[in-house]
Amino acid sequence: MSSRTCLVTGGSGYLGAELAVFLRNSGWRVIQASRHPRGADSVAYSLGEEISSDLFQGVTALVHGAYDFEPRRWDAIYQRNVIGTRQLLQRAKDAGVLIITISSISAFPGCKSFYGKAKLLMEEATQALGGVVLRPGLIYGGSNQGIYGRLLKQVEGKTFVPLLSGNPCTLHLTHVEDLAKVIKGWLNGAWPAQALPWVVAHPEPWPMKKLLRAMAAAKGRKLRFIPAPWPLVWIALKFFEQIGRPLDFKSDNLISIVNQNPHLDFSAVTTCGMPIRPFQP
C-alpha cells in the first residue's frame, strides 16, 4: 500500500473528507492531514506551521486542499496560505511526491478577492515545481457542506431569502465526485502533462436566483426573494468582521462571487474524456 499513498491536506474539511472516502474505495491509502486529526490514517498539520520531518514518509502523492480562512488582512493571508503552501510544496518536491493543488475558479489574473489572489499565488508555486493545478467551481454533492451547504440551509429554513442585486452573481458548479474522478486520473497517470490550470466545472452558468429556486424546488419549497444590493451586503459583512463577530458568509466570499472570471476555458477536462455532469439539486 505504501506505493499508493496519498496525503490530503484539509483532510477533515468537506472536500478532503469526501476525497478520502473516494480514493480509499479506489484502492489508495489516504492520510488526512488537518488541524484536528481523527483516526489512524490522519496526521496533524496546519498551513504556515512547522512541518514534521516524517510528513511525507511513504507518501507518493499530495493533494493540497488546505486553506486557512481565519486571517482577514492580506499580510496574514499571504503569510499563512501562500508562504505556508510554498513550504509544504517544496518539502513534497524534495521527497519526490506528485503534487496536485486544489485551487478555484475564483483565481485568475485580475481577480479582486483576497481568496482568489492567494490561490493564484499558490497555483504559481505549484506550477514552478511541476505540479498540477485544478480549479473547481462551487462544489456540491456528498455531504453537501461548504458554501453550497450554507445556501442549502437558507433554502430549507426560510421562505423569504435575500437575493444579491446589482450583479448577475453567476456560478459554475462541480459535483464533488467528478472532481474526485479527475484527481484520481492524475494520481493514476491517466492525463497528459498540463501547462495551465484545469477548470473542473460544468460550463452551464447558474445565476444565484435560478440556483436557489432549483434547490428549493427539489425540497418541495417555493422561495420569495428580497432584493439586497450587493455593495450594502458587503458593507454589513465587513462591519461584523470588524467588530469580531464574523458571519458564516464572509465579505471576501461575496467579492469572489461578484467578480467572476470572464474567460473560463472548460475544454481541458472534456478533451480528456472526463465530462462534468450538469447540476441537478
TORTORFI-780578 format. One record per residue (C-alpha): residue number from 0; x negated, y negated, z; residue in three letters. Coordinates in steps of 0.25 Angstrom, whole numbers, plus 5000, padded with zeros to 4 digits. Each point is the difference from the previous one (the first is absolute). Layout:
<pts>
+-----+------+------+------+--------+
| num |   px |   py |   pz | residu |
+-----+------+------+------+--------+
| NUM |    X |    Y |    Z |    ala |
...
+-----+------+------+------+--------+
</pts>
This chain:
<pts>
+-----+------+------+------+--------+
| num |   px |   py |   pz | residu |
+-----+------+------+------+--------+
|   0 | 5000 | 5000 | 5000 |    met |
|   1 | 4988 | 4991 | 5002 |    ser |
|   2 | 4999 | 4999 | 4985 |    ser |
|   3 | 5014 | 4994 | 4999 |    arg |
|   4 | 5000 | 4990 | 5012 |    thr |
|   5 | 5006 | 4986 | 4998 |    cys |
|   6 | 4999 | 4989 | 5010 |    leu |
|   7 | 5012 | 4991 | 5000 |    val |
|   8 | 4999 | 4986 | 5007 |    thr |
|   9 | 5013 | 4994 | 5005 |    gly |
|  10 | 5003 | 5015 | 5003 |    gly |
|  11 | 5011 | 4997 | 5010 |    ser |
|  12 | 5008 | 4990 | 4991 |    gly |
|  13 | 5011 | 5002 | 4990 |    tyr |
|  14 | 4992 | 5003 | 4988 |    leu |
|  15 | 4988 | 5007 | 5008 |    gly |
|  16 | 5010 | 5010 | 5007 |    ala |
|  17 | 5008 | 5003 | 4987 |    glu |
|  18 | 4987 | 5002 | 4992 |    leu |
|  19 | 4994 | 5009 | 5011 |    ala |
|  20 | 5012 | 5010 | 4999 |    val |
|  21 | 5000 | 5000 | 4985 |    phe |
|  22 | 4985 | 5003 | 4999 |    leu |
|  23 | 5000 | 5011 | 5010 |    arg |
|  24 | 5012 | 5006 | 4993 |    asn |
|  25 | 4991 | 4999 | 4987 |    ser |
|  26 | 4988 | 5008 | 5007 |    gly |
|  27 | 4992 | 4988 | 5005 |    trp |
|  28 | 4995 | 4999 | 5014 |    arg |
|  29 | 5003 | 4986 | 5005 |    val |
|  30 | 4994 | 4992 | 5011 |    ile |
|  31 | 5009 | 4988 | 5004 |    gln |
|  32 | 4992 | 4988 | 5005 |    ala |
|  33 | 5007 | 4990 | 5008 |    ser |
|  34 | 5000 | 4991 | 5012 |    arg |
|  35 | 5009 | 5010 | 5008 |    his |
|  36 | 4996 | 5014 | 4995 |    pro |
|  37 | 5009 | 5011 | 5003 |    arg |
|  38 | 4998 | 5015 | 4998 |    gly |
|  39 | 4988 | 5009 | 4997 |    ala |
|  40 | 4997 | 4994 | 4986 |    asp |
|  41 | 5000 | 4986 | 5004 |    ser |
|  42 | 4989 | 4990 | 5004 |    val |
|  43 | 4999 | 4986 | 5006 |    ala |
|  44 | 4996 | 4989 | 4990 |    tyr |
|  45 | 5003 | 4985 | 4999 |    ser |
|  46 | 4996 | 4991 | 4989 |    leu |
|  47 | 4989 | 4991 | 5003 |    gly |
|  48 | 4995 | 5008 | 5013 |    glu |
|  49 | 4988 | 5009 | 5001 |    glu |
|  50 | 5001 | 5012 | 4991 |    ile |
|  51 | 4997 | 5014 | 5006 |    ser |
|  52 | 4987 | 5006 | 4995 |    ser |
|  53 | 5008 | 5013 | 4997 |    asp |
|  54 | 5013 | 4994 | 4994 |    leu |
|  55 | 4996 | 5006 | 4986 |    phe |
|  56 | 4994 | 5013 | 5005 |    gln |
|  57 | 5006 | 5011 | 4991 |    gly |
|  58 | 5009 | 4989 | 4992 |    val |
|  59 | 5000 | 5001 | 4985 |    thr |
|  60 | 5010 | 4988 | 4997 |    ala |
|  61 | 5005 | 4988 | 5007 |    leu |
|  62 | 5014 | 4993 | 4998 |    val |
|  63 | 4999 | 4987 | 5006 |    his |
|  64 | 5014 | 4995 | 5003 |    gly |
|  65 | 4997 | 4992 | 5013 |    ala |
|  66 | 5003 | 4986 | 5001 |    tyr |
|  67 | 5001 | 4991 | 5013 |    asp |
|  68 | 5012 | 4991 | 5000 |    phe |
|  69 | 4997 | 4994 | 5013 |    glu |
|  70 | 4991 | 4989 | 4997 |    pro |
|  71 | 5007 | 4987 | 4995 |    arg |
|  72 | 4988 | 4991 | 4996 |    arg |
|  73 | 4992 | 5002 | 4987 |    trp |
|  74 | 4987 | 5001 | 5007 |    asp |
|  75 | 5005 | 5011 | 5009 |    ala |
|  76 | 5007 | 5008 | 4989 |    ile |
|  77 | 4987 | 4999 | 4992 |    tyr |
|  78 | 4991 | 5005 | 5011 |    gln |
|  79 | 5009 | 5011 | 5004 |    arg |
|  80 | 5006 | 5005 | 4987 |    asn |
|  81 | 4989 | 4996 | 4989 |    val |
|  82 | 4987 | 5002 | 5008 |    ile |
|  83 | 5006 | 5012 | 5007 |    gly |
|  84 | 5003 | 5006 | 4987 |    thr |
|  85 | 4987 | 4997 | 4994 |    arg |
|  86 | 4993 | 5007 | 5012 |    gln |
|  87 | 5009 | 5012 | 4999 |    leu |
|  88 | 4998 | 5002 | 4985 |    leu |
|  89 | 4985 | 4999 | 5001 |    gln |
|  90 | 5000 | 5011 | 5010 |    arg |
|  91 | 5009 | 5008 | 4991 |    ala |
|  92 | 4991 | 4997 | 4988 |    lys |
|  93 | 4987 | 5004 | 5008 |    asp |
|  94 | 5007 | 5013 | 5004 |    ala |
|  95 | 5003 | 5003 | 4985 |    gly |
|  96 | 5015 | 5000 | 5002 |    val |
|  97 | 5010 | 4997 | 4989 |    leu |
|  98 | 5007 | 4986 | 5004 |    ile |
|  99 | 5014 | 4997 | 4997 |    ile |
| 100 | 5006 | 4986 | 5005 |    thr |
| 101 | 5014 | 4997 | 5001 |    ile |
| 102 | 5003 | 4986 | 4996 |    ser |
| 103 | 5013 | 4993 | 4996 |    ser |
| 104 | 5006 | 4993 | 4988 |    ile |
| 105 | 4999 | 4988 | 5009 |    ser |
| 106 | 4985 | 5000 | 4997 |    ala |
| 107 | 4997 | 4993 | 4987 |    phe |
| 108 | 4992 | 4988 | 4995 |    pro |
| 109 | 5007 | 4987 | 5004 |    gly |
| 110 | 5008 | 5007 | 5012 |    cys |
| 111 | 5004 | 4991 | 5011 |    lys |
| 112 | 5002 | 5009 | 5012 |    ser |
| 113 | 4989 | 5003 | 5010 |    phe |
| 114 | 5004 | 5014 | 4998 |    tyr |
| 115 | 4998 | 5000 | 4985 |    gly |
| 116 | 4987 | 4993 | 5001 |    lys |
| 117 | 4995 | 5009 | 5010 |    ala |
| 118 | 5004 | 5012 | 4992 |    lys |
| 119 | 4993 | 4994 | 4988 |    leu |
| 120 | 4987 | 4999 | 5007 |    leu |
| 121 | 5002 | 5015 | 5005 |    met |
| 122 | 5002 | 5004 | 4986 |    glu |
| 123 | 4987 | 4993 | 4996 |    glu |
| 124 | 4992 | 5007 | 5011 |    ala |
| 125 | 5006 | 5014 | 4995 |    thr |
| 126 | 4997 | 4998 | 4986 |    gln |
| 127 | 4986 | 4995 | 5003 |    ala |
| 128 | 4998 | 5014 | 5006 |    leu |
| 129 | 5006 | 5008 | 4989 |    gly |
| 130 | 5013 | 5002 | 5007 |    gly |
| 131 | 5015 | 5001 | 4995 |    val |
| 132 | 5010 | 4989 | 5003 |    val |
| 133 | 5015 | 5002 | 4999 |    leu |
| 134 | 5010 | 4989 | 5001 |    arg |
| 135 | 5014 | 5005 | 5004 |    pro |
| 136 | 5013 | 4992 | 5001 |    gly |
| 137 | 5010 | 5000 | 5011 |    leu |
| 138 | 4998 | 5014 | 5006 |    ile |
| 139 | 5013 | 5008 | 5003 |    tyr |
| 140 | 5004 | 5014 | 5003 |    gly |
| 141 | 4997 | 5011 | 5010 |    gly |
| 142 | 5002 | 4994 | 5014 |    ser |
| 143 | 5003 | 4986 | 4993 |    asn |
| 144 | 4991 | 4991 | 5009 |    gln |
| 145 | 4992 | 4987 | 4997 |    gly |
| 146 | 5007 | 4989 | 4994 |    ile |
| 147 | 5010 | 5008 | 4993 |    tyr |
| 148 | 5004 | 5006 | 5013 |    gly |
| 149 | 5002 | 4986 | 5006 |    arg |
| 150 | 5009 | 4997 | 4988 |    leu |
| 151 | 5008 | 5013 | 5002 |    leu |
| 152 | 5003 | 4996 | 5014 |    lys |
| 153 | 5006 | 4987 | 4995 |    gln |
| 154 | 5009 | 5007 | 4991 |    val |
| 155 | 5004 | 5010 | 5010 |    glu |
| 156 | 5003 | 4991 | 5011 |    gly |
| 157 | 5006 | 4987 | 4995 |    lys |
| 158 | 5011 | 4996 | 4990 |    thr |
| 159 | 4994 | 4985 | 4998 |    phe |
| 160 | 4986 | 5001 | 4996 |    val |
| 161 | 4991 | 4988 | 4997 |    pro |
| 162 | 4995 | 4999 | 4985 |    leu |
| 163 | 4988 | 4993 | 4996 |    leu |
| 164 | 5003 | 4989 | 4990 |    ser |
| 165 | 4992 | 4991 | 4992 |    gly |
| 166 | 4992 | 5011 | 4994 |    asn |
| 167 | 5004 | 5013 | 4993 |    pro |
| 168 | 4992 | 5009 | 5010 |    cys |
| 169 | 4999 | 5011 | 4991 |    thr |
| 170 | 4994 | 5013 | 5005 |    leu |
| 171 | 4994 | 5013 | 4993 |    his |
| 172 | 5001 | 5013 | 5008 |    leu |
| 173 | 4992 | 5012 | 5002 |    thr |
| 174 | 5005 | 5013 | 5006 |    his |
| 175 | 4990 | 5005 | 5010 |    val |
| 176 | 5000 | 5014 | 4994 |    glu |
| 177 | 4996 | 4994 | 4987 |    asp |
| 178 | 4989 | 4992 | 5006 |    leu |
| 179 | 4995 | 5013 | 5007 |    ala |
| 180 | 5000 | 5008 | 4987 |    lys |
| 181 | 4991 | 4989 | 4993 |    val |
| 182 | 4991 | 5001 | 5012 |    ile |
| 183 | 4999 | 5015 | 5000 |    lys |
| 184 | 4997 | 4999 | 4985 |    gly |
| 185 | 4988 | 4991 | 5003 |    trp |
| 186 | 4996 | 5010 | 5011 |    leu |
| 187 | 5000 | 5011 | 4991 |    asn |
| 188 | 4993 | 4993 | 4989 |    gly |
| 189 | 5012 | 5000 | 4990 |    ala |
| 190 | 4999 | 4986 | 4995 |    trp |
| 191 | 4989 | 4993 | 4992 |    pro |
| 192 | 4991 | 4990 | 5005 |    ala |
| 193 | 5006 | 4986 | 5002 |    gln |
| 194 | 4995 | 4986 | 4999 |    ala |
| 195 | 5012 | 4993 | 5005 |    leu |
| 196 | 5010 | 5002 | 5011 |    pro |
| 197 | 5012 | 5009 | 4997 |    trp |
| 198 | 5013 | 4994 | 5002 |    val |
| 199 | 5009 | 5011 | 5007 |    val |
| 200 | 5014 | 4995 | 4999 |    ala |
| 201 | 5012 | 5002 | 4991 |    his |
| 202 | 5001 | 4988 | 4990 |    pro |
| 203 | 5014 | 4997 | 5002 |    glu |
| 204 | 5001 | 4987 | 5008 |    pro |
| 205 | 5010 | 4999 | 5011 |    trp |
| 206 | 5005 | 4987 | 5005 |    pro |
| 207 | 5002 | 5000 | 5015 |    met |
| 208 | 5015 | 4998 | 4999 |    lys |
| 209 | 5001 | 5012 | 4990 |    lys |
| 210 | 4991 | 5008 | 5009 |    leu |
| 211 | 5008 | 4997 | 5013 |    leu |
| 212 | 5013 | 5003 | 4993 |    arg |
| 213 | 4996 | 5013 | 4995 |    ala |
| 214 | 4994 | 5004 | 5014 |    met |
| 215 | 5013 | 4996 | 5006 |    ala |
| 216 | 5009 | 5008 | 4990 |    ala |
| 217 | 4992 | 5012 | 5003 |    ala |
| 218 | 5004 | 4999 | 5014 |    lys |
| 219 | 5015 | 4997 | 4996 |    gly |
| 220 | 4999 | 4986 | 5005 |    arg |
| 221 | 5002 | 4986 | 4993 |    lys |
| 222 | 4992 | 4988 | 5003 |    leu |
| 223 | 5003 | 4985 | 5000 |    arg |
| 224 | 4988 | 4991 | 4998 |    phe |
| 225 | 4997 | 4987 | 5007 |    ile |
| 226 | 4990 | 4992 | 4991 |    pro |
| 227 | 4987 | 4996 | 5007 |    ala |
| 228 | 4990 | 4991 | 4993 |    pro |
| 229 | 4987 | 5008 | 5001 |    trp |
| 230 | 4992 | 4988 | 5004 |    pro |
| 231 | 5009 | 4998 | 5012 |    leu |
| 232 | 4999 | 5014 | 5004 |    val |
| 233 | 4984 | 4999 | 4998 |    trp |
| 234 | 5000 | 4988 | 5010 |    ile |
| 235 | 5009 | 5008 | 5010 |    ala |
| 236 | 4991 | 5012 | 4999 |    leu |
| 237 | 4988 | 4992 | 5002 |    lys |
| 238 | 5006 | 4993 | 5012 |    phe |
| 239 | 5002 | 5013 | 5007 |    phe |
| 240 | 4986 | 5004 | 4997 |    glu |
| 241 | 4994 | 4987 | 5005 |    gln |
| 242 | 5007 | 5002 | 5014 |    ile |
| 243 | 4995 | 5014 | 5001 |    gly |
| 244 | 5013 | 5007 | 4997 |    arg |
| 245 | 4999 | 5005 | 4986 |    pro |
| 246 | 5011 | 5008 | 4994 |    leu |
| 247 | 4999 | 5013 | 4992 |    asp |
| 248 | 5000 | 4993 | 4987 |    phe |
| 249 | 4988 | 4991 | 4999 |    lys |
| 250 | 4999 | 4986 | 4993 |    ser |
| 251 | 4988 | 5006 | 4992 |    asp |
| 252 | 5010 | 5012 | 4995 |    asn |
| 253 | 5009 | 4989 | 4995 |    leu |
| 254 | 4989 | 4994 | 4992 |    ile |
| 255 | 4997 | 5013 | 4994 |    ser |
| 256 | 5014 | 5002 | 4995 |    ile |
| 257 | 5002 | 4986 | 4994 |    val |
| 258 | 4986 | 5000 | 4994 |    asn |
| 259 | 5000 | 5012 | 4991 |    gln |
| 260 | 4990 | 5005 | 4989 |    asn |
| 261 | 5006 | 4995 | 4987 |    pro |
| 262 | 4991 | 5010 | 4992 |    his |
| 263 | 5002 | 5013 | 5006 |    leu |
| 264 | 4995 | 5012 | 4991 |    asp |
| 265 | 5007 | 5013 | 5003 |    phe |
| 266 | 4993 | 5008 | 4989 |    ser |
| 267 | 4989 | 5007 | 5007 |    ala |
| 268 | 5008 | 5010 | 5008 |    val |
| 269 | 5010 | 5003 | 4989 |    thr |
| 270 | 4989 | 5002 | 4990 |    thr |
| 271 | 4994 | 5011 | 5009 |    cys |
| 272 | 5014 | 5007 | 4999 |    gly |
| 273 | 5004 | 4996 | 5014 |    met |
| 274 | 5013 | 4992 | 4999 |    pro |
| 275 | 5005 | 4993 | 5012 |    ile |
| 276 | 5015 | 5002 | 5003 |    arg |
| 277 | 5010 | 4989 | 4999 |    pro |
| 278 | 5005 | 4995 | 5013 |    phe |
| 279 | 5012 | 5007 | 5006 |    gln |
| 280 | 5004 | 4996 | 5014 |    pro |
+-----+------+------+------+--------+
</pts>
